[in-house]
Amino acid sequence: MNVYDFDKTIYDGDSTVDFYFFCLKKYPNIIKFLPALFYYAVFFALGIYDKTRFKEKFYIFLSDIKDIDEAVLEFWKKYEYKIKEFYKVGKKDDDIIISASSEFLLGPICDKLGIKHLIASRVDKKTGAYNGENCYGGEKVKRLNEYYKEYKIDEFYSDSLSDSPLAEISEKSYIVKGNSLILWNEYKPSAFQKFIKFFLARDFFVFVIIGVVNTFNGVLFAFLYSLLFDANISFILGYLTSLSIGYLLNSVITFREKLSWNKYLKFCVSYVPNFIIQNVVVIICYNILEWHKLIAYALAAVIGVPVTFILMKLFTFKKNTK
């Protein structure tokens, strides 16, 4: 038998995201949940919610849709065209679809395509509550073992290396990129893909959130110090104060490392390029252009974030990111 992931594998895109925007257009009232979704996304980025918990919260909009079954059927009438041609050509009767998307969403399209075997996340279509874990990564193998006592996977197809547990137990595996099929062991992410993955990782989002806090702290303390000292000295003192707070937050939340003076010193070194860049910005904006000091402080604080993150991840907290 052949096993397929669904989203970005046999479906050109993410069906859950497409369904959300379809519902947003059809039922505009669900936009009221957007602030809550942003709030839950922050909790997910901070590691407070795991994938299952976050996706339960994401599905909050389902409670405002009277007839989910009708909405799903209308969705697939519009989006069935995104099923990829390579799958339609190679489809077999014993194919299995294993996906992190919900059963209630994928069930109708699988029925229409004649797919008899679907393993997906068990989600209550009225409340969004999960029955079990999100069907992702190693959970897919666990669910497959529950579905079949004995089986042999001839070919496995997925767009993501997160499905390596399934690839490892398959005779032959393929990475799917668009309509291209690449042998699993021959697939190498491009430099651009590695770059995107590096900056879309959870720790970068947490780092940015903490960076917002640090920006506020840096501006606040620099302003307070400016009541006693001149603007440039105050900026340095404010920067050092926010730097210490930033080390505490990044150690505990972002990289989950124990506090140590050695790490603290490395953390400070990681910020040296950022400190130089920010000082230059303050000198240019405040001393030369004569902008208001709060504007100069704020502008300086948001520059150099990518450089700082790279140094912090590869130098300060390198051991935790191997």
ROTORRO-327209 format. One record per residue (C-alpha): residue number from 1; residue in one letter; x, z, y. Coordinates in steps of 0.2 Angstrom, whole numbers, m for minus. Layout:
! residues N
+-----+------+-------+-------+-------+
| pos | code |    xx |    zz |    yy |
+-----+------+-------+-------+-------+
| NUM |    a |     X |     Z |     Y |
...
+-----+------+-------+-------+-------+
***
This chain:
! residues 322
+-----+------+-------+-------+-------+
| pos | code |    xx |    zz |    yy |
+-----+------+-------+-------+-------+
|   1 |    m |     0 |     0 |     0 |
|   2 |    n |     5 |    m2 |    18 |
|   3 |    v |     4 |    11 |    31 |
|   4 |    y |     2 |     8 |    50 |
|   5 |    d |     2 |    19 |    65 |
|   6 |    f |   m12 |    13 |    77 |
|   7 |    d |    m8 |    15 |    96 |
|   8 |    k |     6 |     2 |   102 |
|   9 |    t |     8 |    m3 |    84 |
|  10 |    i |    m8 |   m13 |    79 |
|  11 |    y |   m16 |    m9 |    95 |
|  12 |    d |    m8 |   m16 |   111 |
|  13 |    g |    m8 |     1 |   121 |
|  14 |    d |   m14 |    18 |   120 |
|  15 |    s |   m33 |    18 |   114 |
|  16 |    t |   m36 |    36 |   120 |
|  17 |    v |   m30 |    33 |   138 |
|  18 |    d |   m39 |    16 |   138 |
|  19 |    f |   m55 |    25 |   132 |
|  20 |    y |   m53 |    38 |   146 |
|  21 |    f |   m52 |    25 |   160 |
|  22 |    f |   m66 |    16 |   152 |
|  23 |    c |   m77 |    32 |   153 |
|  24 |    l |   m71 |    35 |   170 |
|  25 |    k |   m78 |    19 |   176 |
|  26 |    k |   m94 |    20 |   166 |
|  27 |    y |   m97 |    39 |   170 |
|  28 |    p |   m88 |    41 |   187 |
|  29 |    n |   m95 |    59 |   187 |
|  30 |    i |   m81 |    64 |   175 |
|  31 |    i |   m68 |    63 |   189 |
|  32 |    k |   m73 |    81 |   193 |
|  33 |    f |   m62 |    86 |   178 |
|  34 |    l |   m46 |    77 |   185 |
|  35 |    p |   m39 |    93 |   194 |
|  36 |    a |   m41 |   103 |   178 |
|  37 |    l |   m32 |    89 |   168 |
|  38 |    f |   m18 |    90 |   180 |
|  39 |    y |   m17 |   109 |   178 |
|  40 |    y |   m17 |   107 |   159 |
|  41 |    a |    m3 |    94 |   160 |
|  42 |    v |     8 |   106 |   170 |
|  43 |    f |     5 |   119 |   156 |
|  44 |    f |    10 |   106 |   143 |
|  45 |    a |    25 |   102 |   153 |
|  46 |    l |    30 |   120 |   154 |
|  47 |    g |    28 |   122 |   135 |
|  48 |    i |    13 |   134 |   137 |
|  49 |    y |     2 |   122 |   128 |
|  50 |    d |     8 |   112 |   113 |
|  51 |    k |     2 |    94 |   110 |
|  52 |    t |   m14 |   100 |   100 |
|  53 |    r |   m19 |   112 |   114 |
|  54 |    f |   m16 |   100 |   128 |
|  55 |    k |   m26 |    86 |   120 |
|  56 |    e |   m40 |    98 |   117 |
|  57 |    k |   m40 |   102 |   135 |
|  58 |    f |   m38 |    83 |   139 |
|  59 |    y |   m55 |    79 |   130 |
|  60 |    i |   m64 |    91 |   142 |
|  61 |    f |   m73 |    75 |   149 |
|  62 |    l |   m82 |    72 |   133 |
|  63 |    s |   m94 |    86 |   137 |
|  64 |    d |  m101 |    76 |   151 |
|  65 |    i |  m105 |    60 |   141 |
|  66 |    k |  m122 |    61 |   133 |
|  67 |    d |  m120 |    48 |   119 |
|  68 |    i |  m102 |    48 |   113 |
|  69 |    d |  m106 |    36 |    99 |
|  70 |    e |  m113 |    23 |   111 |
|  71 |    a |   m99 |    25 |   123 |
|  72 |    v |   m86 |    22 |   109 |
|  73 |    l |   m95 |     6 |   102 |
|  74 |    e |   m96 |    m1 |   120 |
|  75 |    f |   m78 |     3 |   122 |
|  76 |    w |   m73 |    m7 |   106 |
|  77 |    k |   m84 |   m22 |   111 |
|  78 |    k |   m73 |   m23 |   127 |
|  79 |    y |   m56 |   m18 |   119 |
|  80 |    e |   m56 |   m25 |   102 |
|  81 |    y |   m46 |   m40 |   108 |
|  82 |    k |   m31 |   m28 |   110 |
|  83 |    i |   m29 |   m27 |    91 |
|  84 |    k |   m13 |   m37 |    87 |
|  85 |    e |   m13 |   m54 |    78 |
|  86 |    f |     1 |   m49 |    66 |
|  87 |    y |   m10 |   m36 |    59 |
|  88 |    k |   m25 |   m47 |    57 |
|  89 |    v |   m14 |   m59 |    48 |
|  90 |    g |    m6 |   m47 |    36 |
|  91 |    k |   m21 |   m35 |    34 |
|  92 |    k |   m24 |   m29 |    16 |
|  93 |    d |   m38 |   m19 |     8 |
|  94 |    d |   m28 |    m4 |     4 |
|  95 |    d |   m20 |    m2 |    21 |
|  96 |    i |   m20 |    15 |    28 |
|  97 |    i |   m20 |    19 |    47 |
|  98 |    i |   m12 |    36 |    52 |
|  99 |    s |   m14 |    40 |    70 |
| 100 |    a |   m13 |    54 |    82 |
| 101 |    s |   m29 |    47 |    91 |
| 102 |    s |   m46 |    54 |    86 |
| 103 |    e |   m56 |    50 |    71 |
| 104 |    f |   m72 |    48 |    81 |
| 105 |    l |   m63 |    35 |    92 |
| 106 |    l |   m54 |    25 |    79 |
| 107 |    g |   m68 |    26 |    65 |
| 108 |    p |   m79 |    12 |    72 |
| 109 |    i |   m65 |    m1 |    75 |
| 110 |    c |   m58 |     2 |    58 |
| 111 |    d |   m75 |    m1 |    50 |
| 112 |    k |   m77 |   m17 |    60 |
| 113 |    l |   m59 |   m23 |    54 |
| 114 |    g |   m63 |   m18 |    36 |
| 115 |    i |   m50 |    m4 |    36 |
| 116 |    k |   m56 |     8 |    22 |
| 117 |    h |   m43 |    22 |    24 |
| 118 |    l |   m41 |    31 |    41 |
| 119 |    i |   m31 |    47 |    44 |
| 120 |    a |   m32 |    53 |    62 |
| 121 |    s |   m34 |    69 |    72 |
| 122 |    r |   m50 |    78 |    68 |
| 123 |    v |   m58 |    80 |    85 |
| 124 |    d |   m76 |    86 |    89 |
| 125 |    k |   m83 |    72 |    99 |
| 126 |    k |   m94 |    83 |   109 |
| 127 |    t |   m82 |    97 |   114 |
| 128 |    g |   m65 |    90 |   111 |
| 129 |    a |   m60 |   105 |    99 |
| 130 |    y |   m47 |   101 |    86 |
| 131 |    n |   m50 |   105 |    67 |
| 132 |    g |   m32 |   106 |    62 |
| 133 |    e |   m16 |   100 |    71 |
| 134 |    n |   m13 |    84 |    81 |
| 135 |    c |    m9 |    71 |    68 |
| 136 |    y |     8 |    67 |    74 |
| 137 |    g |    26 |    67 |    67 |
| 138 |    g |    28 |    77 |    51 |
| 139 |    e |     9 |    81 |    52 |
| 140 |    k |     6 |    63 |    47 |
| 141 |    v |    15 |    66 |    30 |
| 142 |    k |     6 |    82 |    27 |
| 143 |    r |   m11 |    74 |    30 |
| 144 |    l |    m6 |    59 |    19 |
| 145 |    n |    m2 |    71 |     5 |
| 146 |    e |   m19 |    79 |     7 |
| 147 |    y |   m27 |    62 |     6 |
| 148 |    y |   m18 |    56 |    m9 |
| 149 |    k |   m10 |    66 |   m24 |
| 150 |    e |     1 |    51 |   m28 |
| 151 |    y |     5 |    36 |   m18 |
| 152 |    k |    19 |    23 |   m14 |
| 153 |    i |    21 |    16 |     3 |
| 154 |    d |    27 |    m2 |     2 |
| 155 |    e |    29 |    m5 |    21 |
| 156 |    f |    27 |     7 |    36 |
| 157 |    y |    24 |     1 |    54 |
| 158 |    s |    26 |    11 |    70 |
| 159 |    d |    31 |     9 |    88 |
| 160 |    s |    39 |    26 |    88 |
| 161 |    l |    54 |    35 |    80 |
| 162 |    s |    43 |    51 |    80 |
| 163 |    d |    36 |    43 |    64 |
| 164 |    s |    53 |    45 |    55 |
| 165 |    p |    45 |    57 |    42 |
| 166 |    l |    34 |    43 |    36 |
| 167 |    a |    48 |    30 |    38 |
| 168 |    e |    59 |    40 |    26 |
| 169 |    i |    47 |    40 |    12 |
| 170 |    s |    43 |    21 |    13 |
| 171 |    e |    51 |     7 |     4 |
| 172 |    k |    52 |    m3 |    20 |
| 173 |    s |    49 |     2 |    37 |
| 174 |    y |    47 |    m7 |    54 |
| 175 |    i |    48 |    m3 |    72 |
| 176 |    v |    34 |   m13 |    81 |
| 177 |    k |    38 |   m18 |    99 |
| 178 |    g |    24 |   m29 |   106 |
| 179 |    n |    22 |   m42 |    92 |
| 180 |    s |    40 |   m41 |    86 |
| 181 |    l |    44 |   m32 |    70 |
| 182 |    i |    61 |   m24 |    68 |
| 183 |    l |    68 |   m16 |    53 |
| 184 |    w |    68 |     3 |    56 |
| 185 |    n |    87 |     5 |    52 |
| 186 |    e |    91 |   m10 |    63 |
| 187 |    y |    82 |    m4 |    78 |
| 188 |    k |    92 |     2 |    93 |
| 189 |    p |    83 |     8 |   109 |
| 190 |    s |    89 |    m2 |   125 |
| 191 |    a |    99 |     7 |   138 |
| 192 |    f |    83 |     6 |   149 |
| 193 |    q |    73 |    14 |   136 |
| 194 |    k |    85 |    28 |   134 |
| 195 |    f |    85 |    30 |   152 |
| 196 |    i |    66 |    31 |   153 |
| 197 |    k |    66 |    43 |   138 |
| 198 |    f |    79 |    54 |   146 |
| 199 |    f |    69 |    56 |   162 |
| 200 |    l |    52 |    57 |   154 |
| 201 |    a |    57 |    71 |   143 |
| 202 |    r |    48 |    88 |   144 |
| 203 |    d |    63 |    97 |   152 |
| 204 |    f |    64 |    84 |   166 |
| 205 |    f |    46 |    87 |   171 |
| 206 |    v |    49 |   106 |   170 |
| 207 |    f |    65 |   104 |   180 |
| 208 |    v |    55 |    94 |   194 |
| 209 |    i |    41 |   108 |   194 |
| 210 |    i |    55 |   121 |   196 |
| 211 |    g |    63 |   110 |   209 |
| 212 |    v |    47 |   110 |   219 |
| 213 |    v |    48 |   129 |   219 |
| 214 |    n |    66 |   129 |   223 |
| 215 |    t |    62 |   117 |   238 |
| 216 |    f |    50 |   129 |   245 |
| 217 |    n |    62 |   144 |   242 |
| 218 |    g |    76 |   134 |   250 |
| 219 |    v |    66 |   129 |   265 |
| 220 |    l |    58 |   147 |   267 |
| 221 |    f |    75 |   156 |   265 |
| 222 |    a |    84 |   144 |   276 |
| 223 |    f |    71 |   147 |   290 |
| 224 |    l |    72 |   165 |   288 |
| 225 |    y |    91 |   166 |   289 |
| 226 |    s |    90 |   154 |   304 |
| 227 |    l |    82 |   169 |   314 |
| 228 |    l |    99 |   177 |   312 |
| 229 |    f |   111 |   163 |   310 |
| 230 |    d |   114 |   145 |   316 |
| 231 |    a |   105 |   131 |   307 |
| 232 |    n |   119 |   125 |   296 |
| 233 |    i |   124 |   142 |   290 |
| 234 |    s |   106 |   147 |   287 |
| 235 |    f |   104 |   131 |   276 |
| 236 |    i |   119 |   136 |   266 |
| 237 |    l |   113 |   154 |   263 |
| 238 |    g |    95 |   148 |   259 |
| 239 |    y |   102 |   135 |   247 |
| 240 |    l |   112 |   148 |   238 |
| 241 |    t |    97 |   160 |   237 |
| 242 |    s |    86 |   146 |   230 |
| 243 |    l |   100 |   141 |   218 |
| 244 |    s |   100 |   159 |   210 |
| 245 |    i |    82 |   159 |   208 |
| 246 |    g |    83 |   141 |   201 |
| 247 |    y |    95 |   147 |   188 |
| 248 |    l |    84 |   160 |   182 |
| 249 |    l |    69 |   149 |   180 |
| 250 |    n |    78 |   134 |   172 |
| 251 |    s |    86 |   146 |   159 |
| 252 |    v |    70 |   154 |   154 |
| 253 |    i |    58 |   140 |   156 |
| 254 |    t |    66 |   123 |   156 |
| 255 |    f |    81 |   125 |   143 |
| 256 |    r |    76 |   142 |   136 |
| 257 |    e |    94 |   148 |   136 |
| 258 |    k |    99 |   167 |   137 |
| 259 |    l |   106 |   172 |   154 |
| 260 |    s |   125 |   173 |   156 |
| 261 |    w |   138 |   172 |   170 |
| 262 |    n |   146 |   158 |   161 |
| 263 |    k |   130 |   148 |   162 |
| 264 |    y |   127 |   153 |   179 |
| 265 |    l |   144 |   147 |   185 |
| 266 |    k |   141 |   130 |   176 |
| 267 |    f |   124 |   129 |   184 |
| 268 |    c |   131 |   131 |   201 |
| 269 |    v |   144 |   118 |   198 |
| 270 |    s |   131 |   106 |   192 |
| 271 |    y |   123 |   108 |   209 |
| 272 |    v |   139 |   104 |   219 |
| 273 |    p |   135 |    85 |   221 |
| 274 |    n |   118 |    89 |   226 |
| 275 |    f |   124 |   102 |   238 |
| 276 |    i |   136 |    90 |   246 |
| 277 |    i |   122 |    77 |   247 |
| 278 |    q |   110 |    89 |   255 |
| 279 |    n |   122 |    95 |   268 |
| 280 |    v |   126 |    78 |   273 |
| 281 |    v |   107 |    75 |   275 |
| 282 |    v |   105 |    90 |   286 |
| 283 |    i |   120 |    86 |   297 |
| 284 |    i |   113 |    68 |   300 |
| 285 |    c |    95 |    73 |   302 |
| 286 |    y |    97 |    89 |   312 |
| 287 |    n |   114 |    88 |   321 |
| 288 |    i |   115 |    69 |   324 |
| 289 |    l |    96 |    63 |   324 |
| 290 |    e |    90 |    80 |   331 |
| 291 |    w |    75 |    81 |   320 |
| 292 |    h |    66 |    97 |   318 |
| 293 |    k |    76 |   109 |   306 |
| 294 |    l |    61 |   111 |   294 |
| 295 |    i |    60 |    92 |   292 |
| 296 |    a |    79 |    91 |   289 |
| 297 |    y |    78 |   105 |   276 |
| 298 |    a |    64 |    98 |   267 |
| 299 |    l |    71 |    80 |   266 |
| 300 |    a |    88 |    87 |   260 |
| 301 |    a |    79 |    97 |   247 |
| 302 |    v |    71 |    82 |   238 |
| 303 |    i |    87 |    71 |   237 |
| 304 |    g |    99 |    71 |   223 |
| 305 |    v |    87 |    78 |   210 |
| 306 |    p |    91 |    65 |   196 |
| 307 |    v |   110 |    68 |   198 |
| 308 |    t |   108 |    87 |   197 |
| 309 |    f |    97 |    85 |   181 |
| 310 |    i |   109 |    74 |   172 |
| 311 |    l |   123 |    86 |   176 |
| 312 |    m |   113 |   101 |   171 |
| 313 |    k |   107 |    94 |   155 |
| 314 |    l |   124 |    87 |   149 |
| 315 |    f |   135 |   100 |   156 |
| 316 |    t |   127 |   117 |   159 |
| 317 |    f |   114 |   117 |   145 |
| 318 |    k |   123 |   104 |   134 |
| 319 |    k |   122 |   115 |   118 |
| 320 |    n |   104 |   116 |   119 |
| 321 |    t |   101 |    98 |   120 |
| 322 |    k |   111 |    91 |   106 |
+-----+------+-------+-------+-------+
***
